[in-house]
C-alpha cells in the first residue's frame, strides 16, 4: 500500500472518530486534500480531470446560489441525476445550503417516485436540465455566480433514498451522518483483512462509477468508501458493454464494483470467444484457469498479477491489466462467473447489503478457493448477524435511522428481518434465496428460483427470469426470456433447445414447467436486477406479453426482404450514406453499388455496433459488404 494512502487512511479515520460524526464533518474531511484527483471523464477523445479542490469550489458556489434561491428550509430537495461530477456538486450543495437530499431512483416507475415526493413534501427538484416529475426544476449547472456565503450552522445532517422497488411499495430509508460515518469506518477492518483493496496501479487507485449513487451499493461502497480517502472516480459516457471495457482500459481503472448483470455479460463474452475458436481453445482456457487458480491459492499476494499476465489475451480484451479488486452485490453471482473472474486475476469478492442496513459484509478472504464458494463473508464490526428460521436478521449502528413504507413510518425493531434465506458455515454466510421468491413445488417442497436461475448461461437473450406464475396446479415455476425484435426462428429454436437441455438436468419436482418469450423489457435498462414481484405484476397487468415457446413462430428469416433485421440494417446504411432507403437492397454492395468511401464504411460499422450493442464489430474479421451478409453476421452475435 502506498505510504501516502496509508497516511490518509489513518488521518481521515482518526479525524472522523474524533468528530461529531455528522455529514458536515464527513464533507470537511473528504475535501481537505484538495490537490488530489476526484473525477475523471472523457468525451470519446480527451480525458478530463477534476480535483477535490475544483469540485469543492463548485459545491460552495452551488450551495450559495441554492441558499439564495430557496433558503435553508431543512426540508427535502429531490436530486434527480445519473452519476457525474455534477451529481457530487448537487448532493453536497443541497446539504450545505441547509436542505436534505432525496436521491431519486432513475429506474423507478414515475408513479412510484411521485408518491414518494408527495410523502416527503418535495417542492424543488435539482436535475441536469429539466424534469418530468412534479416540482420546480433547478438545473445544477445554473447554480453559479457570486452570492453571499451560506451560514456554517445550517449544514443538514440527513439524506434519504429508496429501496430497489422489488415489492412495488413506496419505501424510503433515512440516514444521518452517524450511520454513514459508521459505514465509512468499517473500511478500517476491510483493509486490515484484505490489504489488496487498497492496491494501486502505476501510483493511482481509480474506482469505476458504474453503480448509481442513488442505490445503496453505489452510494456507500463506491462513493463514500473511496472519496472519503481521496481516491478517484471514473465516470462513464454510457453503460454499453463496449464503453465500459474501453473506459476501464483507457483510464486504467483499478476497482470495479458491480451487479451480476455486468459480470455475467463478461463471462458470456469470454466463453463465446473461446467457443468460436474451437474445442482446443476452450480446453486451453479451462487448463489456464485451473493453473491460475491453483497459483493464486498458493501465492495469494502476487498470484492475481501473474494470472493477468498468463491470461493477457483474455484480459487485454476485457478491462485490461489494471484491475485490482472487484465486488459483486445486489443479487446472486453464478459460480462459473465467480471462478472465471478470479481465475483471470480480477480478484472477485461477494458483498451484501440492503437499503435499510447499508453494506454489512464482504467476503474478503485472499484465496480464490474461498471466494469461489460464493460466501458474502462475515458481518462488519458495526453490525451483528443472526439466523431465525433460516432468515438473516441484522442489527447495528450503521442501519438506517428511519424507514417509511407507503407514507407511514415503519415500526423499528432491534433486529431487522432481511427476508433472505441464509446458511452460516464457520462464521461465513451464504445466500440461499429470498423468502418472498419461494415457489411451492408439486410435491410440497420449497423451490428457490435463484438456485434454478443460476444454472443457465444463455447467449442470445437480453434478460431472463425464473419465477412463480399461475399455472394449472396453482403457482408453478416458469422462465421468461426477453429477446430482441430481430430474433429469427432459427435463433429462437437454438434458445429453446438450450433452455430445455439445461432444464432436463434438474430433478422433475424442481424443473421449470412453463417457458415464455417476450419482446417487452423485464426490467428498466441498467437495473440492478430483475424484480420478480415487479415482473409478475407487469405480466398480470399486460405490461409484459408472454408467448409460450411452443407457440412462438416467425415466418421470415433474417435475410428475407421483410425481416425487421434487414430493414433496420438497410435503414442505418441509408442514413450514414444519406441516400433513400429504397436505394438499399439486401444485395447492394456498400462500395460498388452504393459508392461508399472507406470513412463512410467504418461509420456504418460503428453505427451498426452501437445500435445492436455488438462488441468488436469494427475488427477485420467482421467486415461484410452487403446488407444480407451484415444480417448473417449480426444474427450470429445477437
C-alpha positions, 0 to 999 in steps of 0.5 A, spaced: 500 500 500 502 506 498 505 510 504 501 516 502 494 512 502 496 509 508 497 516 511 490 518 509 487 512 511 489 513 518 488 521 518 481 521 515 479 515 520 482 518 526 479 525 524 472 522 523 472 518 530 474 524 533 468 528 530 461 529 531 460 524 526 455 528 522 455 529 514 458 536 515 464 533 518 464 527 513 464 533 507 470 537 511 474 531 511 473 528 504 475 535 501 481 537 505 486 534 500 484 538 495 490 537 490 488 530 489 484 527 483 476 526 484 473 525 477 475 523 471 471 523 464 472 523 457 468 525 451 470 519 446 477 523 445 480 527 451 480 525 458 478 530 463 480 531 470 477 534 476 480 535 483 477 535 490 479 542 490 475 544 483 469 540 485 469 543 492 469 550 489 463 548 485 459 545 491 460 552 495 458 556 489 452 551 488 450 551 495 450 559 495 446 560 489 441 554 492 441 558 499 439 564 495 434 561 491 430 557 496 433 558 503 435 553 508 428 550 509 431 543 512 426 540 508 427 535 502 430 537 495 429 531 490 436 530 486 434 527 480 441 525 476 445 519 473 452 519 476 457 525 474 461 530 477 455 534 477 451 529 481 457 530 487 456 538 486 448 537 487 448 532 493 453 536 497 450 543 495 443 541 497 446 539 504 450 545 505 445 550 503 441 547 509 436 542 505 436 534 505 437 530 499 432 525 496 436 521 491 431 519 486 431 512 483 432 513 475 429 506 474 423 507 478 416 507 475 414 515 475 408 513 479 412 510 484 417 516 485 411 521 485 408 518 491 414 518 494 415 526 493 408 527 495 410 523 502 416 527 503 413 534 501 418 535 495 417 542 492 424 543 488 427 538 484 435 539 482 436 535 475 441 536 469 436 540 465 429 539 466 424 534 469 418 530 468 416 529 475 412 534 479 416 540 482 420 546 480 426 544 476 433 547 478 438 545 473 445 544 477 449 547 472 445 554 473 447 554 480 453 559 479 455 566 480 457 570 486 452 570 492 453 571 499 456 565 503 451 560 506 451 560 514 456 554 517 450 552 522 445 550 517 449 544 514 443 538 514 445 532 517 440 527 513 439 524 506 434 519 504 433 514 498 429 508 496 429 501 496 430 497 489 422 497 488 422 489 488 415 489 492 412 495 488 411 499 495 413 506 496 419 505 501 424 510 503 430 509 508 433 515 512 440 516 514 444 521 518 451 522 518 452 517 524 450 511 520 454 513 514 460 515 518 459 508 521 459 505 514 465 509 512 469 506 518 468 499 517 473 500 511 478 500 517 477 492 518 476 491 510 483 493 509 486 490 515 483 483 512 484 484 505 490 489 504 489 488 496 483 493 496 487 498 497 492 496 491 494 501 486 496 501 479 502 505 476 501 510 483 493 511 482 487 507 485 481 509 480 474 506 482 469 505 476 462 509 477 458 504 474 453 503 480 448 509 481 449 513 487 442 513 488 442 505 490 445 503 496 451 499 493 453 505 489 452 510 494 456 507 500 461 502 497 463 506 491 462 513 493 463 514 500 468 508 501 473 511 496 472 519 496 472 519 503 480 517 502 481 521 496 481 516 491 478 517 484 472 516 480 471 514 473 465 516 470 462 513 464 459 516 457 454 510 457 453 503 460 454 499 453 458 493 454 463 496 449 464 503 453 465 500 459 471 495 457 474 501 453 473 506 459 476 501 464 482 500 459 483 507 457 483 510 464 486 504 467 481 503 472 483 499 478 476 497 482 470 495 479 464 494 483 458 491 480 451 487 479 451 480 476 448 483 470 455 486 468 459 480 470 455 475 467 455 479 460 463 478 461 463 471 462 458 470 456 463 474 452 469 470 454 466 463 453 463 465 446 470 467 444 473 461 446 467 457 443 468 460 436 475 458 436 474 451 437 474 445 442 482 446 443 481 453 445 476 452 450 480 446 453 486 451 453 482 456 457 479 451 462 487 448 463 489 456 464 484 457 469 485 451 473 493 453 473 491 460 475 487 458 480 491 453 483 497 459 483 493 464 486 491 459 492 498 458 493 501 465 492 495 469 494 499 476 494 502 476 487 498 470 484 492 475 481 498 479 477 501 473 474 494 470 472 493 477 468 499 476 465 498 468 463 491 470 461 493 477 457 489 475 451 483 474 455 484 480 459 487 485 454 480 484 451 476 485 457 478 491 462 485 490 461 491 489 466 489 494 471 484 491 475 485 490 482 479 488 486 472 487 484 465 486 488 459 483 486 452 485 490 445 486 489 443 479 487 446 472 486 453 471 482 453 464 478 459 460 480 462 459 473 462 467 473 465 467 480 471 462 478 472 465 471 473 472 474 478 470 479 481 465 475 483 471 470 486 475 476 480 480 477 480 478 484 472 477 485 469 478 492 461 477 494 458 483 498 451 484 501 447 489 503 440 492 503 437 499 503 435 499 510 442 496 513 447 499 508 453 494 506 454 489 512 459 484 509 464 482 504 467 476 503 474 478 503 478 472 504 485 472 499 484 465 496 480 464 490 478 457 493 474 461 498 471 466 494 469 461 489 464 458 494 460 464 493 460 466 501 458 474 502 463 473 508 462 475 515 458 481 518 462 488 519 464 490 526 458 495 526 453 490 525 451 483 528 448 477 524 443 472 526 439 466 523 431 465 525 428 460 521 433 460 516 432 468 515 438 473 516 436 478 521 441 484 522 442 489 527 447 495 528 449 502 528 450 503 521 442 501 519 438 506 517 435 511 522 428 511 519 424 507 514 417 509 511 413 504 507 407 507 503 407 514 507 407 511 514 413 510 518 415 503 519 415 500 526 423 499 528 425 493 531 432 491 534 433 486 529 431 487 522 428 481 518 432 481 511 427 476 508 433 472 505 434 465 506 441 464 509 446 458 511 452 460 516 458 455 515 464 457 520 462 464 521 461 465 513 454 466 510 451 464 504 445 466 500 440 461 499 434 465 496 429 470 498 423 468 502 418 472 498 421 468 491 419 461 494 415 457 489 411 451 492 413 445 488 408 439 486 410 435 491 410 440 497 417 442 497 420 449 497 423 451 490 428 457 490 428 460 483 435 463 484 438 456 485 434 454 478 436 461 475 443 460 476 444 454 472 443 457 465 448 461 461 444 463 455 447 467 449 442 470 445 437 473 450 437 480 453 434 478 460 431 472 463 427 470 469 425 464 473 419 465 477 412 463 480 406 464 475 399 461 475 399 455 472 394 449 472 396 446 479 396 453 482 403 457 482 408 453 478 415 455 476 416 458 469 422 462 465 421 468 461 426 470 456 426 477 453 429 477 446 430 482 441 425 484 435 430 481 430 430 474 433 429 469 427 426 462 428 432 459 427 435 463 433 429 462 437 429 454 436 437 454 438 434 458 445 429 453 446 433 447 445 438 450 450 433 452 455 430 445 455 437 441 455 439 445 461 432 444 464 432 436 463 438 436 468 434 438 474 430 433 478 422 433 475 419 436 482 424 442 481 424 443 473 421 449 470 414 447 467 412 453 463 417 457 458 415 464 455 418 469 450 417 476 450 419 482 446 417 487 452 423 489 457 423 485 464 426 490 467 428 498 466 435 498 462 441 498 467 437 495 473 440 492 478 436 486 477 430 483 475 424 484 480 420 478 480 414 481 484 415 487 479 415 482 473 409 478 475 405 484 476 407 487 469 405 480 466 398 480 470 397 487 468 399 486 460 405 490 461 409 484 459 406 479 453 408 472 454 408 467 448 409 460 450 415 457 446 411 452 443 407 457 440 412 462 438 413 462 430 416 467 425 415 466 418 421 470 415 428 469 416 433 474 417 435 475 410 428 475 407 426 482 404 421 483 410 425 481 416 425 487 421 433 485 421 434 487 414 430 493 414 433 496 420 440 494 417 438 497 410 435 503 414 442 505 418 446 504 411 441 509 408 442 514 413 450 514 414 450 514 406 444 519 406 441 516 400 433 513 400 432 507 403 429 504 397 436 505 394 438 499 399 437 492 397 439 486 401 444 485 395 447 492 394 454 492 395 456 498 400 462 500 395 460 498 388 453 499 388 452 504 393 459 508 392 461 508 399 468 511 401 472 507 406 470 513 412 463 512 410 464 504 411 467 504 418 461 509 420 456 504 418 460 499 422 460 503 428 453 505 427 451 498 426 455 496 433 452 501 437 445 500 435 445 492 436 450 493 442 455 488 438 462 488 441 468 488 436 464 489 430 469 494 427 475 488 427 477 485 420 474 479 421 467 482 421 467 486 415 461 484 410 459 488 404 452 487 403 446 488 407 444 480 407 451 478 409 451 484 415 444 480 417 448 473 417 453 476 421 449 480 426 444 474 427 450 470 429 452 475 435 445 477 437 
